[in-house]
Amino acid sequence: MDNSPDMPEYYREEANQLLAKYYPIEVDPKMTEEEKIPYMVEWYQKIHDLLVKCSIKQASIEGMVSASSARLRLGSTCYCARHNWLILKVRIVKQSSVTEIFSF
């Protein structure tokens, strides 16, 4: 999404600021998984709010996802299964139709 012409410039700026703040926490070997989870949830919520702020259409998201070479990180499926992903899925879908295109 960062490289899509459909995304406004402020999206890239704000998304990069969030990445700079939260990615170091994600990869910090001194923090436990339990310590990281609240930060990762916060990161998701902020990036989700940013996407909503952009008022992009579902078709635009589908096009960006189709054109993207991004993939889930190794182990993401196991992580989601272990951490009750279904509850998060319901919460995501309830918050905004933007996320409804993602299938779980």
Residue, then its C-alpha position, 0 to 999 in steps of 0.5 A: m500500500d505504501n507505494s500505491p498511487d491510490m494512497p495519499e502522501y500523508y498515509r506514507e508519512e504517518a505509516n512510516q512514523l508508526l513503523a519507526k516506533y513499533y517495529p523495534i518493539e516487535v523485534d526486540p529480543k529483550m521483550t517477551e511476547e506477552e510484553k509485545i502484544p499490547y504494542m502490536v495491538e496498538w500498532y494495528q489499531k493506529i494503522h487501521d485508523l489511518l486507513v479509515k482516514c484515507s477513505i479508500k474504496q474496497a476496490s482500491i484495497e483489493g487492487m493494491v493487495s493483488a499487485s503487492s508482493a507482500r506476504l505473511r511472515l513465517g509463523s504468522t499462521c501459528y501465531c494467529a491460531r495460538h492467540n485466539w485470532l477469531i476474537l480479533k477477526v470479529r472485532i476488526v470486521k465490526q470496526s470498519s468495512v475496510t477490513e472486510i475484504f481480508s479473509f481469515 
